[in-house]
Amino acid sequence: MKRYQRGQIKIAIGTLICICVANCSPPEDPIQCTGLVKNSDCTITNSYGAFPDRSVCRVAKAVYPTTEAEIISAVANATMTNTKIKVGTRYSHSIPKLVCPDGQDGVVISTKYLNRTLKIDVSAMTMTVESGVTLRQVIEEAAKAKMALPYGPYWWGVTVGGMLSTGAHGSTLWGLGSQVHDYVIQLRIVSSAGADEGYARLRTLEIGNPDLDAAKVSLGVLGVITQVTLKLQPLFKRSVTYITKDDSHIGDEAVSFGRMHEFADFMWYPSQQRVVYRIDDRVSTNASGNGLNDFPGFRSTPSPVLSTLRTSEETQESLGDVDGKCINGKLTASTLRTMAYGLTNDGILFTGYPVIGYQNRIQASGTCLDSPKDARITACSWDSRVKGLFFHQTTFSIALSKVKNFIEDVQKLVALEPKAMCGLDLYNGILMRYVTASSAYLGKQEDALDFDITYYRSKDPQTPRLFQDILEEIEQIAVFKYNALPHWGKNRNVAFLGAINKYKNAGEFLKVKAMYDPLGLFSSKWTDQILGLEDGLSTENEGCALEGFLPLLTYVLFFLFSLQLIYREVILLSIPGSHIDQYTELPTSKEYSRINWIFCSRLLCFVKSSFPIYIYIYI
């Protein structure tokens, strides 16, 4: 890439990170209807404008209830006609197709207008809200009553119902844990029923009722959550400091750091061999400071800047400009560090660490949602209506007892291909957050570290990414070698393969599902697949592996491997249309240290890809 082009990119990246715009176009409703009858003939998507398989999700009708009674009526009407039902949220931030019913004749029930706080009980430290209330509303309303939700996602544009359905979380190993659902003490849910009950049934689930452990992380297949009561804590202050170190000790420190600091997390830049440690703890409310968190990636950004950034990355991908990605990645990381990752000491300026502020000002951010329409002159960086960021997210949790070994495996890959993960630096590296064992049937099974990996996705499903094989290998090592659990609201299909078998109470969840929705109206083919009730997560399509769909033949290799019929060998796949050569010579004996059985999966993952890759299999 020419020098002046890189200069333009640097300016664009700096503008993206540094700019603070008051006005932008807020995201549009993910449900769009075009029928002659109001709210009919609709499509529904996620906030990124594309599902992992790029399919278009259609429904015959959208319903926008404003009360619990209207939800009951909507469910009853759908049940009477045996119509598939799904629940949509205001911003639809789940990446997989949780919101898609089968076919085109279903109905989607939006919680957009179920956005009220119903009750705040200061003496009991509880808050009852409707399921469409956003995390930002919970934080703000709680703070007005001098209370706080102790842990939650860093992005405040998610709804309470959405957080519960997908197991959304923050970062901690302390208290009840980092998942929002672990602070639910009561919820109300409407599911289908027989004619004797009016075709819909409202249940109130409280602590002590085992069904609550099914409903707290439900994937939306039990019914429509209408109200949730959360257990809160007195409002407190936090002290935050970011420090950057080399990553030579991250394997050991990742296991212990979360025990030392309540809100600890990491941003890991493997290609730079650097880790940003978040030292984050509660302090006395008398501590001086009125700090604010306004993360740059969640601010509004001028559309021309977003277009420049996307165009530059597309150009780097098409030309194989790895050095350009590494340069821009370092610039992005450096600028974020200079900006203190969006922290200010008084809401305006950053004057130094620690940044001390109340929980409601530090916990989460998302100011690109704030402003009135401005013809999309500015937007959230991932808004699909403009040419902005377009990416995959691979997110999984690995038990703390296995984290060190996984991190070392990733470091070995980086040692062999030092520039292979520069592209992650453009997306804030690998975010690592702590999660704890949960009583929820589909919640975390043990204390773990969650790895959130965001990376470039081509608009053309047939076009591979630079170093795609390295990213695929990391994903599959995590899922298959270390039995990582998927984040239910993120990921491509490969992360869900066999996932249900990793949950000890999966059978109990399925029993509750059968009881609450015997007709399967809230389920779809896709949710049945990830719950192990139906095959189909693996497919045979041209380019399927590029989008995270393992070909069916992968399982043949798994079987052969189990019989030890695959011997030590080097296999060269040469696929037409190549332009990337990852390796130019055979591996040495030292290099075999990184080879393990997971390459069986990696081999078949690229059978349908469109570029050559040298695969080493060592048993």
MARRO-159282 format. One record per residue: x, y, z of N, C-alpha, C in turn. Coordinates in steps of 0.001 Angstrom, whole numbers, plus 500000, padded with zeros to 6 digits. Layout:
# MARRO-159282
XYZXYZXYZ
...
***
This chain:
# MARRO-159282
500848498804500000500000500000500000500880501241500000
500520502260499212501329503451499100501317504244500397
502396505038500579502568505779501829501430506750502078
500998507483501039499938508462501248498623507788501612
498402506568501090497185505848501450497199505485502930
498367505053503401498466504727504823498263505966505667
498744507103505173498534508340505919497063508678506033
496335508471504947494891508719504991494203507797505986
494654506539505997494050505575506913494312505969508357
495546506416508624495882506828509991494991507982510434
494791508934509541493928510064509873492511509585510153
492020508658509328490651508146509502490504507423510819
491498506584511155491425505841512409491459506806513579
492321507798513497492384508770514573491076509512514726
490471509851513585489184510541513630488109509650514227
488096508370513832487105507438514347487163507372515860
488370507308516401488517507105517834488317508392518608
488822509499518064488874510731518838487603511559518773
486862511425517682485751512336517490484634512105518506
484060513156518963482935513064519898481794513882519326
480821513232518748479750513894518037478467513832518862
477760514939518916476550514974519730475376514319519031
475372514384517706474222513902516967474596512798515990
473777511778515910473962510738514899472620510103514626
472576509315513598471335508614513299471249507376514180
470279507293515056470159506095515896469772504902515036
470063503698515489469722502503514707468226502426514424
467889501944513241466487501799512893465918500543513542
464614500432513532463956499244514051464407498039513221
464870496967513861465307495788513095464167495085512377
462935495433512715461765494879512033461272495897511018
461207495503509766460727496388508706459589495702507956
458438496379507861457252495792507244456838496596506009
456423495896504988456079496549503717454690496187503208
453934495412503954452625494976503502451602496096503467
450541495870502709449456496854502641448754496992503982
448666495879504702448110495926506059449231496294507016
448952497161507957449974497644508885450663496482509594
451991496576509664452833495589510352452685494177509775
452537494102508465452477492800507799453590492701506757
453871491463506337454910491184505345456222491838505774
456825491264506801457962491903507468459244491093507332
460353491800507436461652491164507604462202491589508953
463048490732509532463704491084510784465157490653510702
466023491504511159467443491211511130468049491589512483
469374491534512569470038491999513782470639493379513522
471282493928514531471782495295514413472905495420513396
473488494291513003474594494303512047474119494092510611
472842493824510439472263493698509112472483492374508436
473034491379509161473268490070508534473434489007509601
472780487878509390472978486720510258474206485939509782
474705485015510576475888484259510155475752483584508797
474542483100508461474371482452507150473845483405506080
473723484693506434473300485752505516471879485558504994
471092484726505616469722484503505172468840485695505532
467735485830504806466749486868505084465635486248505912
465373486823507050464353486299507959463040487045507709
462015486299507360460723486910507043459624486406507980
458692487287508273457518486918509065456298487559508429
455165486945508661453934487477508079453432488704508823
453802488783510125453214489842510935454133490211512088
454131491486512427454835491972513619453805492567514579
453999492310515865453092492809516895453909493639517877
453371494797518246454059495700519169453209495926520416
453157494958521322452328495124522518452890496204523443
452000496803524193452406497819525163452113497388526598
451421496269526746451104495756528081451260494241528101
451289493700529285451354492249529446450105491582528884
448972492229529080447710491669528568447749491548527049
448361492516526377448451492454524922449401491345524474
450406491055525263451292489932524949450522488618525057
449763488478526111448958487265526283448031487082525089
447411488166524647446507488096523500447263487696522230
448453488254522032449231487933520828449655486474520807
450074485958521942450476484555522024449273483646521803
448145484001522399446933483194522245446487483137520779
446510484278520114446092484314518711447000483450517845
448304483513518108449241482700517327449058481214517623
448812480892518873448650479489519255447400478889518613
446324479659518581445081479171517998445256478767516535
446152479481515836446358479202514413447636478405514156
448224477916515244449452477106515140450554477858514390
450711479119514717451670479999514063452957480099514880
454075480022514202455363480155514871455527481561515453
456203481636516614456341482903517329457806483128517692
458284484340517497459581484748518001459467486138518641
460441486447519495460429487726520204461565488589519686
461258489835519335462261490791518881462461491885519911
463651492489519895463960493575520831464206494867520068
464387495939520803464520497260520178465710497336519224
466868496790519632468070496928518812468562495610518229
468064494496518702468352493174518139469852492926518001
470544492870519141471997492731519108472497491294519106
471634490316519108472098488932519004472523488637517570
473699488037517423474211487743516093473540486522515465
473363485402516176472708484229515565471221484474515311
470590483475514695469198483619514255468191483253515356
468398483749516549467460483463517634466085484080517379
466040485127516589464798485862516386464007485348515194
464532484377514456463884483920513216462972482716513429
461674482845513140460814481652513116461010480922511793
460515479717511708460623478969510452459681479550509402
460069479420508142459191479830507047458973481325506994
457850481713506397457525483131506241456171483487506830
455567482557507526454208482777508029454150483035509527
455310483202510158455336483386511596454994484802512014
455036484995513332454797486314513915455949486651514842
456372487896514810457385488361515743456733489350516700
456958489129517981456423490002519029457558490886519512
457454492178519257458500493115519644458258493645521058
459342493755521822459237494322523176459627495802523186
459635496420522014460062497812521878459329498748522834
458030498540523011457237499447523843456975498892525244
457596497779525564457543497264526939458789497775527646
458806499069527888460032499739528311459867500557529589
459031500058530475458741500814531694459342500159532932
459740501009533867460116500556535203458833500496536037
458524499332536560457237499128537230457289499376538727
458419499034539342458485499178540794459940499218541253
460213500116542191461518500164542840461291500078544343
461873499080544969461732498879546405463108499075547040
463332500257547597464642500586548149464965499735549361
463979499468550197464229498679551410464621497244551070
464003496701550025464326495334549601465457495298548583
465884496469548108466938496586547098466559495819545825
465341496037545352464882495369544130464301496374543139
464283495975541892463667496762540829462931495818539904
461693496150539580460897495364538646460693496176537372
461049495570536225460965496270534951460289495382533924
459804496001532854459324495225531715460521494724530918
460308493683530140461428493000529504462101493800528397
461430494840527882462034495664526844462861496814527360
462953496945528668463786497992529265465246497704528934
465990498732528546467397498549528200468266498572529456
469486498064529288470441498101530393470692499537530835
470728500449529893470940501850530252469824502349531163
468585502000530868467475502412531715467596501819533108
467966500547533187468145499909534496469194500664535300
470323500965534666471413501658535353470963503031535842
470296503775534975469894505141535326468805505168536390
467788504318536243466703504311537217467180503813538580
468055502841538579468607502347539841469414503432540539
470210504174539776471051505221540356470210506326540998
469068506622540397468187507638540984467736507235542380
467637505929542609467234505408543926468453505020544756
469651505469544342470906505169545044471180503665545086
470852502985544001471113501554543889471872501284542588
472372500048542462473137499693541271473007498215540978
472981497898539684473178496522539227474685496315539215
475213495375539992476670495314540150477442494926538898
476869494073538047477614493600536886476682493513535680
477246493683534520476454493597533297477330493855532089
476766493724530880477519493981529650478050495407529608
479048495629528775479660496952528650478906497849527684
478049497247526870477218497986525901475821498092526480
475308499322526600474033499486527304472804499405526398
472990499107525116471854499034524205471204497672524121
471327496839525151470669495537525190469505495595526170
468489494766525936467312494776526795467416493704527872
466623493864528905466613492891529995466220491509529473
465171491445528655464761490161528094465838489544527225
466509490368526433467582489876525588468771489377526385
469112490092527453470232489664528291469960488319528938
468732488120529383468393486844530013468364485721528982
467856485987527818467732484934526807469080484413526351
470111485262526393471415484879525844472508484723526888
472207484998528166473223484851529208474253485960529203
473863487183528869474795488308528785475433488584530152
476655489114530124477413489249531374478418490377531308
478982490690532472480103491613532571481354490829532876
482109491274533899483332490565534250483551490600535755
483504489443536385483865489311537793483857487836538184
484599487541539232484522486237539896483965486408541302
483498487594541616483054487943542966481530487850543071
481049487871544314479618487910544569478870486763543918
477693487081543370476882486075542693477380485801541284
478310486611540807478854486398539467478534487532538526
479052487453537299478973488569536352477758488526535446
476982487433535468475840487318534559474610488008535135
473941488766534300472764489500534757471709488550535311
471552487377534707470485486469535135470676485957536557
471890486054537081472108485597538449471589486588539479
471090487732539039470493488724539935468984488812539746
468424487842539037466976487769538849466363486985540004
465424487586540672464743486887541767463297486542541404
462811487126540325461461486795539855461323487220538399
460582486432537643460220486871536295458849486314535940
458210486976534996456910486552534485457068486236533003
456471485125532583456663484662531211455347484122530660
455053484465529419453836484015528743454224482960527710
453582481811527799453839480725526848452521480225526270
452632479377525284451416478846524654450725477863525594
449446477630525350448663476717526194447511476149525377
446781475249525992445638474638525330444406475512525372
443342475019524737442098475787524669441507476015526049
441716475059526960441156475189528302441770476325529091
442940476798528664443584477920529338443596479180528474
442789479159527430442712480339526568443871480475525607
444591479390525343445688479316524376446951480061524799
446954480628525978448169481286526483448172481218528005
449360481062528568449452480957530021450545481873530551
450206482611531606451161483482532275451662482797533540
452978482666533666453584482065534849454445483093535556
454442483043536879455340483854537690456328482917538368
457586483090538066458638482207538579459497482968539583
459696482368540739460493483000541790461603482059542231
462543482591542999463612481765543551462997480617544350
463481479430544128462917478237544751462144477393543764
461672478034542690460995477302541620462060476861540616
462259475566540434463321475109539519463143475590538084
461919475900537702461704476398536337462417477725536096
462684478473537179463390479735537021464785479518536437
465399478399536794466734478112536269466704477781534782
465558477413534276465407477231532827465120478567532153
464287479384532765463844480637532146464909481726532192
465866481623533127466875482685533269467802482770532062
468040481656531391468766481639530109467983480705529202
467104481265528386466097480437527707466214480417526188
467061481258525600467181481364524142465863481763523483
464895482194524275463608482615523740462679481485523352
463004480233523735462201479097523274461140478664524288
461041479344525423460017478991526420458782479870526315
458943481075525809457827482010525762458330483434525751
457444484379526040457781485806526062457940486253527509
459139486661527868459350487232529199458724488617529211
457889488886530197457177490168530249457723491089531335
458041490529532511458538491338533617459665490605534327
460601491398534862461745490836535570462009491664536817
462256490978537929462649491647539167464106491329539454
464904492380539621466338492243539836466712492606541265
467643491866541828468203492182543137469386493120542932
469317494291543520470345495298543325471201495477544579
472131496400544516473016496723545636473050498226545836
473482498690547007473632500138547197474621500712546176
474336501905545685475201502546544710476609502714545277
477604502402544474478987502443544944479878503103543904
481108503360544308482095503929543403483124502884543014
483733503102541851484798502235541363486041503047541039
487178502404541160488454502999540797489069502155539688
489320502790538533489770502062537348491145502560536905
492041501614536653493358501916536091493690500876535035
494130501330533871494604500424532826496124500447532795
496723499280532771498171499185532605498473498197531480
499529498452530741499911497610529611501200496863529932
501195495554529681502362494712529902502584493828528670
503767493205528617503933492183527598503144490948528035
502892490036527101501986488926527392502707487652527821
503935487781528274504701486585528624504135485843529821
503416486540530698502874485900531901501347485856531918
500720486166530811499261486257530807498607484916531112
499230483811530734498634482504531025498464482264532503
499491482574533287499409482406534739498529483472535371
498693484709534944497980485809535592496494485813535270
496120485264534135494696485207533796493914484379534799
494555483408535400493883482526536360493657483242537682
494593484094538085494548484687539427494079486130539470
494205486850538369493946488288538372492510488612538777
491567487780538358490162488021538668489835487851540142
490664487122540874490465486996542320490991488222543055
491891488942542409492538490092543042491744491386542864
491026491502541727490312492743541417488890492414540976
487926493093541568486524492711541405486031492799539967
486413493851539252485898494059537896486996493867536845
487936493017537146489097492829536268488706492313534888
489432492750533888489364492145532560490673492419531840
490777491931530594491980492109529794491603492467528363
492468493220527715492430493365526261493775492848525762
493742491752525040494966491067524618495196491309523132
496410491771522814496820491984521431497928490979521109
497565489774520683498561488702520528499694489027519565
499389489664518420500448489958517460501431490993517993
500959491862518886501850492838519515502507492281520781
502026491099521183502496490472522424502313491419523615
501160492082523629500846493039524692499474492712525266
499316493022526550498037492849527234497738494113528036
496504494580527947496057495706528769495267495136529939
495771495348531142495124494859532355494218495948532918
492999495558533244492076496501533878492071496230535380
492629497159536136492616497084537597491427497908538058
490400497242538537489097497884538727488455497332539997
488278498187540984487746497753542277486796498786542859
485980498333543812485135499260544560485991500090545509
485559501315545695486196502182546691485094502885547471
485476503555548518484515504276549342483795505336548523
482537505537548811481781506588548120482300507975548499
483134508036549532483749509310549904484991509620549075
485452508632548300486627508855547464486324509935546430
487272510817546214487082511932545294487088511452543852
486133511961543076486099511631541659484692511503541120
484522511970539889483238511849539211483477511337537794
484231510261537710484652509720536430483505509240535561
483777509151534259482771508740533286483411507822532255
482663506805531851483082505894530795482267506187529538
482946506556528473482302506769527164483203506118526121
483113504791526021484033504031525175483973504517523731
485124504822523114485131505392521756484437504522520721
484542503206520844483913502333519860482403502360519881
481827502901520962480374502980521088479846504397520862
480726505304520439480293506663520138479838506759518683
479128507820518375478724508054516992479931508505516184
479932508144514908481072508391514039480582508909512691
481253509885512093480851510361510762480883509231509742
479868509139508946479782508068507945480952508052506975
481473509215506526482646509165505637483866508527506296
484016508725507592485132508093508297484941506581508321
483727506145508605483449504715508614483704504104507234
483293504811506188483500504314504832484989504196504512
485761505174504951487209505138504704487853503959505416
487451503737506645488015502623507405487670501289506772
486417501143506372486006499874505768486706499663504428
486782500712503626487439500596502330488904500224502486
489559500827503460490974500526503675491170499075504080
490289498572504923490439497180505343490128496227504195
489120496552503401488825495727502226490014495702501262
490647496857501095491809496932500206492964496098500749
493210496203502036494269495407502648493993493918502512
492763493534502670492406492124502530492623491652501089
492174492428500131492259491999498733493698491958498237
494540492848498755495935492895498319496852492036499190
496308491457500242497144490699501157498117491585501908
497702492813502204498574493796502855498584493581504367
499322492568504791499400492245506217500098493362506977
501170493906506405501910494973507078501025496179507318
500168496508506353499252497626506528498310497407507687
497812496185507813496923495876508943497665496007510267
498892495540510303499661495610511547499936497061511943
500262497905510955500514499319511232499251499988511778
498136499764511095496884500380511537496414499823512872
496663498533513100496297497939514375497063498558515530
498351498772515335499160499404516386498716500842516620
498390501541515544497914502918515679496608502962516465
495695502055516129494412502010516832494602501737518320
495415500741518642495661500394520042496334501538520782
497281502191520124497992503305520753497068504486521023
496198504772520064495281505902520231494275505628521342
493763504418521390492854504053522479493543504201523828
494777503767523889495521503870525150495713505335525553
496027506179524577496202507605524846494905508234525337
493792507735524827492486508268525222491943507638526496
492759506783527127492334506091528356491069505270528115
490907504773526885489799503875526531488434504510526792
488386505842526693487125506556526845486830507021528251
487729506787529180487527507234530561487930508695530713
487158509445531474487529510801531868487338510934533373
488113511818533978488056511959535441486871512777535913
486340513629535017485228514496535425484101514537534406
484133513610533455483133513609532399483552514405531183
484700515095531275485173515913530154486615515568529785
487510515598530771488931515417530515489494514220531270
490500513601530660491277512581531359492566513218531842
492779513177533152493966513796533744494901512778534363
494499511518534398495376510489534931494616509421535690
495299508284535885494726507189536657495043507379538137
494195506811539006492956506075538703491812507021538358
490866506480537581489617507187537318488589506651538299
488060507524539127487115507135540171485753507739539857
484724506906539890483383507397539618482334506423540089
481094506881540101479990506020540533479736504921539501
479205503836539981478957502669539136478134503011537904
477120503838538050476253504151536911476974504951535828
478117505563536150478877506335535180480048505541534586
480380504424535214481530503629534795481104502327534114
479952501795534495479566500420534177479466500105532693
478842500981531924478569500689530507478465501994529737
478427501887528411478280503076527570477625502692526254
477415503701525415476742503469524136476095504722523614
476837505825523620476237507118523308475813507265521853
476200506335520976475744506467519586474247506198519454
473613505738520522472166505504520498471368506763520838
472053507807521283471371508922521925470590509856521015
471085510132519841470724511363519191469608511258518162
469094512415517737468030512427516719468589512082515349
467686511870514417468093511498513062468808512672512382
469872512360511628470591513403510892470945512928509492
470060512148508902470256511641507535471500510781507436
471839510117508536472969509182508591474307509846508270
474407511132508588475703511799508481476665511170509483
476103510759510619476869510016511621476057508790512017
476724507800512575476041506550512921476882505737513881
476261504704514465477033503693515167477927503001514141
479112502598514546480114502146513578479693500895512811
478772500111513357478350498864512700477007499002511987
476463500206511917475153500421511298475193499962509841
474359499014509484474386498431508139473831499375507077
473220500470507475472675501417506494473777502266505863
474946502293506483476090503001505917477201501996505664
478200502412504926479353501542504711480261501671505929
480046500762506880480805500806508112481435499466508409
481690499215509671482332497972510076481389496787509855
481968495688509417481206494461509186482103493326509644
481627492562510620482538491630511279481829490391511803
482630489399512099482198488234512858482579488446514315
481866487781515208482263487720516613482258486269517055
483407485809517484483541484476518054483774484647519546
482861484153520357482930484380521798482650483086522537
483561482718523417483440481458524147484108481595525501
483716480737526428484319480735527768485022479406528002
486216479484528589487030478317528888487266478271530392
487099477093530965487261476916532409488620477443532857
488642478089534021489888478673534517490998477636534618
490621476405534908491634475352535032492325475045533700
491717475459532583492273475176531255492775476419530533
492547477572531114492834478831530429494304478973530067
495195478640530983496624478804530719497048478016529485
496610476769529390496995475935528246496453476495526928
495216476989526963494646477578525749495438478808525321
495739479680526255496502480883525933497865480518525356
498493479502525915499792479071525396499676478521523984
498572477824523679498357477347522312498259478518521336
497536479569521742497416480744520880498781481401520692
499548481483521755500880482101521654501808481309520733
501656479988520706502456479178519787502103479475518340
500827479671518072500418480035516719500986481396516326
500958482336517271501497483666516991503001483593516742
503681482729517480505122482580517281505438482092515868
504570481253515302504777480740513952504367481748512884
503327482510513169502835483526512230502612484819513000
503669485581513275503570486750514162502554487801513728
502302487907512423501393488948511941499973488449511711
499736487185512018498460486574511658497271487208512360
497501487811513527496377488330514303496382489846514407
497125490507513506497116491976513499495713492530513263
494918491796512474493568492267512178492698492422513410
492995491657514466492208491775515691492454493103516390
493644493679516166493979494930516837493075496069516396
492527495955515187491597496965514693490256496905515415
490012495800516112488736495590516812488971495420518318
489996496111518822490241496149520268490817494856520809
491485494078519968492132492861520437491134491811520886
491583490929521758490717489904522339490301490385523721
489013490632523893488494491041525200488286489799526045
488851489791527243488771488626528130488086489045529430
486942488418529709486148488766530892485873487514531728
485746487721533021485507486609533937484016486322534077
483687485043534106482313484599534342482334483492535397
481215483324536077481153482361537172480106481282536923
480258480190537622479283479099537530477907479615537925
476898479140537198475539479617537407474594478448537627
473509478726538348472480477700538542471581477563537314
471644478522536400470831478447535183471206477200534385
470228476485533896470486475237533187471392475435531982
471232476558531280472071476845530126473073477954530421
473379478138531710474374479114532124475752478479532203
476721479269532653478088478768532756478157477636533774
478952476625533434479016475417534258480071475509535354
481064476372535181482098476571536183482742477936535954
483526478382536929484213479659536777485112479591535543
485066480648534750485739480595533453486182481981533021
486951482006531936487344483254531296486724483268529911
486027484360529617485328484515528350486228485260527366
486391484705526166487223485312525125486304485849524027
486364487139523785485516487790522787486410488274521652
486297487614520485487180487877519349486353488449518202
486657489671517806485953490343516717486915490518515546
486446490217514334487349490254513198486594490495511896
487338490920510919486811491310509609485952490215508981
484853490647508356483998489762507576483785490385506205
483980489611505168483802490122503818482317490231503477
481998491219502670480634491325502162480322490197501172
481377489623500592481234488502499661481449487199500421
480427486362500557480570485134501350481587484154500779
482018484348499534482991483446498921484434483932499100
484613485067499748485948485643499877486514485383501267
487659484715501353488251484418502659488956485637503257
489233485559504544489985486593505244491469486265505216
492278487292505413493699487063505625493888486199506863
494729485184506747495029484290507865493768483677508464
492808483391507620491579482779508124491871481464508830
492870480722508341493146479414508941493558479534510394
494286480613510742494729480794512127493529481081513034
492653481968512578491469482285513381490552481078513513
490404480321512429489581479118512488490183478119513477
491495478017513453492131477053514346491915477425515808
492056478716516116491836479172517488490411478856517935
489459479134517053488054478870517357487819477388517627
488379476539516785488113475109516913488907474468518047
490117474957518311490860474487519479490056474768520744
489500475982520827488707476343522004487487475450522154
486732475299521051485456474587521111485638473090521321
486581472486520604486692471033520620487767470512521565
488898471173521638489963470687522509489718471060523961
489260472315524181489083472794525552487631472841525994
486725472293525193485300472218525551484715473571525938
485097474598525204484586475937525495483075475998525312
482438476805526148481003477048526032480766478287525187
479778478267524304479520479433523454478751480514524189
478950481734523770478033482810524146476810482640523258
475644482484523860474435482169523091474021483293522146
474451484520522421474027485640521586475049486062520556
476131485290520416477162485622519436477510484334518691
478595484348517946479154483146517327478551482732515992
479336481940515297478943481248514078478553479825514459
478053479069513522477511477746513835478511476804514486
479781476884514083480763475929514581480849475943516103
480635477088516726480730477175518184479619476412518881
478514476140518169477370475469518778477362473960518533
478322473464517765478363472031517488478588471236518782
477620470414519123477728469594520325477697470375521614
477384471666521550477443472499522753476477472029523834
475285471611523447474281471246524440474753470108525334
475642469267524821476145468146525615477112468585526711
477508469840526697478427470361527702477696470919528927
476374470905528900475571471446529998474948470287530768
475321470160532035474890469001532820473383468951533025
472725470097532987471275470129533193470504470410531898
471131470097530779470447470311529500469143469526529433
469161468305529968467946467487529960466815468137530724
467142468777531845466117469470532637465553470651531861
466422471349531159465940472471530346464964471991529277
465303470912528618464434470401527551463098469914528093
463105469410529327461829469016529955460936470228530166
461530471318530650460757472546530856460271473086529510
461113473025528520460726473478527186459514472701526673
459551471392526838458436470563526373457150470877527128
457285471242528397456106471553529208455547472934528859
456421473906528665455973475267528403455480475454526973
456079474765526038455745474973524630455660473630523914
454644472818524245454562471464523679454421471437522160
453897472505521568453743472555520118455000473067519416
455970473517520194457203474035519603457019475322518833
456051476139519216455779477374518471456874478413518645
457545478404519802458615479370520048459973478857519568
460003477675519024461248477097518521461313477226517006
462497477093516491462720477067515045463658475911514742
463850475657513480464787474609513097466165474906513649
466558476172513621467900476535514085468045476352515590
467070476775516380467181476579517829467119475099518186
466340474323517430466339472874517662467711472275517357
468384472813516369469720472315516033470723472594517147
470748473802517675471732474107518710471384473442520032
470119473065520208469714472332521409469841470821521229
470374470396520102470610468978519878469387468178519516
468297468856519166467051468158518831466945467845517347
467841468409516557467781468228515111469184468416514539
469501467714513476470780467890512790470697469081511848
471866469516511380471860470558510360472825471700510587
473523471738511750474482472812511966475643472718510988
475969471498510555477004471303509544476325471166508181
476878471832507199476267471839505871477324471609504794
476860471349503587477735471209502425477318472237501379
477943473408501422477679474442500438479000475071500020
479039475615498829480253476273498367480591477435499297
481800477397499856482246478458500744481682478389502150
481029477274502500480358477210503804481328477404504967
482540476880504831483493476978505932483888478409506224
483822479281505223484188480670505426483249481362506397
482034480862506522481039481481507389480816480690508682
481678479716508948481589479002510208480695477790510194
480457477202509006479637476000508905480548474834508536
480833473954509484481702472823509194481020471857508235
481693471445507157481118470454506257480837469146506970
479866468410506477479468467157507103480605466148507169
481494466191506178482564465218506122483524465350507304
483467466492507996484305466672509190484098465527510165
482862465108510318482579464057511288483180462727510888
483358462524509580484025461303509128485456461285509640
486128462433509564487504462495510070487552462315511582
486589462882512278486539462682513725486466461188514040
485614460482513274485444459050513514486744458306513200
487350458627512070488602457972511709489688458235512737
489687459450513239490692459766514248490492458928515501
489236458785515901488958458008517105489408456565516955
489443456070515708489910454709515456491418454662515180
492049455833515279493492455953515041493880455457513652
493057455825512674493339455433511297494046456543510522
494238457688511201494976458758510556496389458754511136
497376458613510297498762458534510746499469459855510483
500658459945511077501446461155510904501719461399509417
501308462581508949501523462907507555501377464398507340
501828464845506223501642466232505819500757466243504589
499680467011504668498716467063503570498720468463502971
498837468520501708498778469811501022497476469895500244
496654470858500639495426471106499882495714472228498891
495460471984497656495642473040496653494297473293496013
493736474439496296492391474743495827492468475912494856
491808475831493716491900476874492687491547478251493222
492133479253492620491838480626492994492686481103494148
493845480479494372494639480801495548495344482136495408
495560482753496566496403483943496596497097484110497925
496957483151498806497602483231500111498405481962500337
499669482078500609500496480934500961500953481117502396
500387480318503284500714480462504704502078479858505023
502457478806504304503704478140504604504452477850503305
505761477954503338506544477716502136507433476490502250
507431475827503402508237474625503562507579473714504575
508044472483504632507462471523505538507807471887506973
506951471498507930507201471833509328508392471064509880
509098471726510773510186471066511472509630470290512648
510484469480513275510020468718514432509570469638515550
510222470792515660509825471745516695508424472281516434
508119472512515154506805473056514817505686472077515130
505998470788515180504954469805515463504375469981516858
505037470755517699504526470943519059503164471611519065
502850472325517982501550473001517937500476472178517240
500838471014516744499891470229515971499144469267516883
497846469214516758497052468302517571495840467846516771
495036467030517381493959466387516626492960467365516032
492950468577516539491940469507516063492136469843514590
493345469576514053493575469854512653492706468976511750
492208467865512303491250467082511514490072467966511145
489586468719512138488480469625511886488909470741510961
490116471245511190490597472350510377490733471949508915
491199470743508674491357470258507306490044470325506547
489007469724507109487729469676506394487040471015506377
487360471852507366486747473174507401487064473953506135
488197473635505494488594474399504333488412473661503014
487771472498503057487522471776501813486722472641500842
485796473430501388484958474257500531485433475702500467
486600475995501038487125477346500962487693477604499573
488079478845499329488506479190497981489967479613497916
490787479234498898492205479516498800492999478344499341
494292478231498950495061477059499332495574477198500744
495741476115501401496295476138502741497047474849502984
498173474963503599498971473799503899498541473296505281
498085472056505343497582471518506595498564470474507113
498936470595508373499831469618508972499043468802509988
499055467510509850498377466655510816499405465762511466
499447465811512761500431465004513474499728464260514604
499832462964514632499224462152515692500354461519516496
***
